[in-house]
Amino acid sequence: MSSQTVLGFDFGTKSIGIAVGQAITGSANPLTSIKANDGIPNWDEIGSLINEWKPDLVVVGLPLNMDGTSQEMTQRANKFANRISGRFGVKVVTQDERLTTADAKARLFELGGYKALDKGQIDAVSAVLIIESYFESLYN
């Protein structure tokens, strides 16, 4: 596998977590989270991150119900993914993100206890888990 750079987004209506990953290592690191107004981000901030990291691929977490069915947030995350593709001309895929927020909280708690459970960090670590689950899906 090439040294693909991947940006991951954990879409939310108030906050969008962002992480960067490398396909060659199959790992990712939290970058930041940006505020959103009813799901609409500051597109200039996203553009700056895309220009800085020049990703080969963008992975957007797809929030599904536990039984795998769609919900309102599923459609909104798909719309967000389509807008990134349309605005910035990058390849975008979606990745099932069920349980990533719970996993992110558990991972942050292991690293730093309750004081590590900052909302922005949770969103960014959720984006890490979205990228990592995408990489895992390539090998399974």
Solvent accessible surface area in square Angstrom, and as a share of the most:
residue,aa,sasa,rsa
1,M,123,0.55
2,S,78,0.50
3,S,74,0.48
4,Q,49,0.22
5,T,20,0.12
6,V,0,0.00
7,L,0,0.00
8,G,0,0.00
9,F,0,0.00
10,D,12,0.06
11,F,12,0.05
12,G,15,0.15
13,T,37,0.21
14,K,159,0.67
15,S,20,0.13
16,I,0,0.00
17,G,0,0.00
18,I,0,0.00
19,A,0,0.00
20,V,11,0.07
21,G,2,0.02
22,Q,62,0.28
23,A,2,0.02
24,I,112,0.57
25,T,95,0.55
26,G,27,0.26
27,S,52,0.33
28,A,10,0.08
29,N,99,0.51
30,P,70,0.44
31,L,59,0.29
32,T,54,0.31
33,S,33,0.22
34,I,11,0.05
35,K,171,0.72
36,A,14,0.11
37,N,122,0.63
38,D,93,0.48
39,G,9,0.09
40,I,98,0.50
41,P,8,0.05
42,N,75,0.38
43,W,29,0.10
44,D,113,0.59
45,E,71,0.32
46,I,0,0.00
47,G,10,0.09
48,S,70,0.45
49,L,25,0.12
50,I,12,0.06
51,N,103,0.53
52,E,121,0.54
53,W,84,0.29
54,K,148,0.63
55,P,11,0.07
56,D,77,0.40
57,L,1,0.01
58,V,0,0.00
59,V,0,0.00
60,V,0,0.00
61,G,0,0.00
62,L,27,0.13
63,P,18,0.11
64,L,33,0.16
65,N,55,0.28
66,M,130,0.58
67,D,111,0.57
68,G,32,0.31
69,T,70,0.41
70,S,63,0.40
71,Q,64,0.29
72,E,120,0.54
73,M,49,0.22
74,T,3,0.02
75,Q,101,0.45
76,R,58,0.21
77,A,0,0.00
78,N,55,0.28
79,K,111,0.47
80,F,6,0.02
81,A,5,0.04
82,N,104,0.54
83,R,93,0.34
84,I,0,0.00
85,S,45,0.29
86,G,67,0.64
87,R,136,0.50
88,F,60,0.25
89,G,69,0.66
90,V,25,0.14
91,K,134,0.57
92,V,31,0.18
93,V,38,0.22
94,T,52,0.30
95,Q,28,0.13
96,D,51,0.26
97,E,22,0.10
98,R,80,0.29
99,L,107,0.53
100,T,10,0.06
101,T,62,0.36
102,A,60,0.47
103,D,74,0.38
104,A,0,0.00
105,K,92,0.39
106,A,53,0.41
107,R,91,0.33
108,L,11,0.05
109,F,92,0.39
110,E,143,0.64
111,L,138,0.69
112,G,24,0.23
113,G,24,0.23
114,Y,174,0.66
115,K,185,0.78
116,A,16,0.12
117,L,55,0.28
118,D,76,0.39
119,K,126,0.53
120,G,23,0.22
121,Q,83,0.37
122,I,12,0.06
123,D,7,0.04
124,A,5,0.04
125,V,11,0.07
126,S,0,0.00
127,A,0,0.00
128,V,4,0.02
129,L,18,0.09
130,I,0,0.00
131,I,0,0.00
132,E,32,0.15
133,S,34,0.22
134,Y,28,0.11
135,F,4,0.02
136,E,106,0.47
137,S,54,0.35
138,L,74,0.37
139,Y,141,0.54
140,N,160,0.82
